[in-house]
Amino acid sequence: MLKKVFIAAASFLLFAFYAGAQIPSPLIFSRVTKEDGLASNMTFQSIQDKQGFLWIATQNGFQRYDGHRFLTFRHIPGDTSSIPENTVNHLFIDSKERLWLLCDKQAGLFNTVHFTFNEKKISSPANMIKKIMEDGQGRLLLFADSKQFVYNETKQSFDSGYSLPPLPPGYTIGDMAADPSTGAYWFTGKQGSFLFDPKTKQFNDHALDSFGHVKNARYPFITKDGVYWMVSWIPFTGSAPILYSYDKKRNQLQHFEKIRPYKAADTYYEIWSVFQQSNGTIWIYGMGLLAYYSPEEKRFSVIKSDPFRQNGIDYDLVSNLYEDKEKNVWVSTNKGLYRFNVEAQVFRNIPNHRINDTTMLYRGVSSIVHTAGNGIWVATWGEGVFSYNDQLQPIPNPVTDADPLNNRLHISSMMQRRNGEVWMGLHNGEIKIYDPAAGKCFSVSPSLLKGEKITQLFEDRGGNTWIGSTAGFLVKCENSNWKDTAHAFTTMLSEASDIFKLFQDDSNHLWICTSSTGVYEMDISTGRILKQFRETGGKNDGLLNDGATDIVQYNDSIYIIASDGLCLLNKRTNTFRYLTAAEGLPAEHITALIADKQKRLWVACDGGLYRLNIDNKLYVTYDAADGITNDILQVSSPAVLQDGRIAIGTPNDFLVFDPEKTIDRKEPPGVTITGFALGAAYLSVDSLQKLDRVTLSHDNTFIRIELSTLSFRDQYYMYYMLEGLDKTWKRVYNNEITYQVLPPGNYTLMLKTQNGEGAESKTITMLSIEVKPPFWKTWWFYSLLALLIGALLYWFDHARIKRKTAVLEMRSHIADGLHQDINEALGNITILSEMARMKADREPEKSKEFIEQIHTKSQNMTLAMDDILWAIDPGNDSMENFMLRFREYVDALKIRHNVQVDVLVDKKATSLQLKMKMRNDIFSLFKSGITNTVRTGATNCRIHIAYEKPSLIYTLEFDTATMDMKQMNNLRLRNELTERLEELNATLDFKEHQTSAVFVLSIPVRRDGL
């Protein structure tokens, strides 16, 4: 919520320095206690630093307050940088903006940036430190026990002795005040008071002879206008403290005894100090005492402790008063920290009372009328009508004076006609009419109202009076001729519910707001109902609720209706838009709408008051801190007075305020970052703001930023935009911003404020944030990755070419070997051909034998050629093609030699991937094994090929009955076979049985053929 306060004119403030401001009654206090975060309800002092933070000394720690959150500092055993003890008695900010903390026996500086305490030694032990102050020369003085110490900036310690000449005989110094107008120092002590002139370095114990021989002088204080104040009192005696005031310019002495009754069980008091507000008001406070000086009455008025009064103050003792930059006065007590602001109380709740009678009559106010010549009339339930002048002082009322019974009238509605008549509708259907021309009061009871309570009286522009009742009757009094009861009154509407408001618009239409039948629009001239607006289930075509309490015409086309929120009717399109709690407005039930003389819209509720700017949806709320002590505002009760003030009825009194004094014309303050949490850890805000930017790791970007305007009286809208992520300004809620995940990048957080008038702060708070990317998203990683990919591509390409070269070399090697076999075969064929030719004539049989050998050689060469072509074809690189080729060879062998050979291949063996050379070597072994077996006479063979990790197993079983086993063994032991087995790291086992034999060839090979 947003609240704004009145800023007094400069001339008034100038006068207030001397005369003192009028203290409103009652004085409104806001309270901060342990429930709000205060460390202890026992508070000793508060003070504001130049940044705007409020620092609070309590019995249980030292705190910083930004208006929303507390930072608490306590003593940490073993940590010399923490405060020396939890009870901090006094605070002081010197001319160098340093914050001093005083405990019972220790004094030191508190660093408001790093939150550390630095004790400053005192040259002699102190049992009780009383005070620290600055004299006219800027020296820091410390009062402890009965001694004075001066702070040595070089030694950074308090040295004993204040450079004074010898004191007058018998005098001691207990306290001191500096006179800014003369530069003199005023000392007080047991023997009285005296002045010291630092220019002449002389004491003058007669300069204040007007005080007389006042002993036991305490708490010297000099006001801005040079008036001297002090207290004479001996603690723990039966005498009440006496307060003295001496005006040197006028040579006037006043003393005040028994400011409140003394020595009764609950009225004992002590004066501990004198305080002056910036507006000139003098306060005194202490044990059991808080009072201000009234120049008009020339006495002190006591603010009583009252724990049961809402917005009052409860205290046993008041330790300190302090005024901040916004003119808030902070009151440190044993029951919490209180705040009041005289200038902020621009609203006044006025209890009703009659002239020459101080009795306050607390009855509900139903209507208020500022009459043409008889002052402000306030109608009530059960106490008749009251009259006040423009200063809200009671004056005689002709209705009340005419008949004592009129003091008990139940008036539910009241209006004044343009001819001066005042009409008052009563709860029983009767109308009281006061005629100022006749000076008399008349009564009329129209039968059409059937004795129902009159809730509305309204005179249209044609001079007709319209009367609404709780029964929903709307009766028209033609030309307001109330005397013609038989003919002037006509029922215009009888089916409505309780009528709350009658309103005439610029189009001469009458609008009727009811409790449960919506809003009627009627043509005044004809009495015809033009339209009835009710709650509908559709979108933007009806009210939010069937009940409507008030209506105003905002402009030519927009009407604002109070109906469970604000319904904005566009008469040109007959459509609605809505403003409710969902759009951020207060959720209280709206009882009335008021347009002031500047066309600003005020919304009265049954729990508060706010001013709304329809165009930008900004609203300004007002509460007890502004002076509203009763915020339940009555339906149909508001009135705009002739001077522009607004008056609204409540169940006990009426509220009055000047709208102009509520307008905030100050420049909105900037936003202060008061807290920065990264994950669960709080970071030092002051240290962060000194950095060029806040740097975050990519895996830890959950941040929560706490904000404040450091305004304790005024509250503002705050907006933020994270440049680099957000495209528009966003509203801050709960005084904090949260980002759960921030992508890597550079951002600028921008913060601004706005008041209820729409004015924005000139200062935009900025914080740079950098989220470091993970290493795999950095430029150097991308560069390294590119280099790595390039190297891999180069390696893959090199390996591919190398592999191709190896394959080509392998195929060439295979081809070369086979080529040698072919050349050898061709050479043999050539020789055999020549020998066959030579033997053909002489030895034909021998020639046939040679020809047969040529045939065999040619066949073998053909097979070799076929092997070459098959081996170097890349399409035959799979093991599946290997097995097909092997089966083809076996089938050819079977046909050629007429033998039986069965081949069985396991699936695992088929799926093997073999390099070409190994595949060719294995194929050669498989082929030679079965070929030699068949050639040595085997007729029945069985081959089984399997893969048993890590070897390929070739098992050849054959019957031996028809075989030449000697030749077989010779073949098995050939060197060529041994060398090939060694090259493949293979083993060959042979087992011979009675009728069969088995070869088992085991060749190590991985599934990928490596």
Summary of the structure (lengths in Angstrom):
residues: 1010
radius of gyration: 53.9
end to end distance: 79.0
largest distance: 178.7
contacts: 3169
relative contact order: 0.06
helix: 20%
strand: 37%
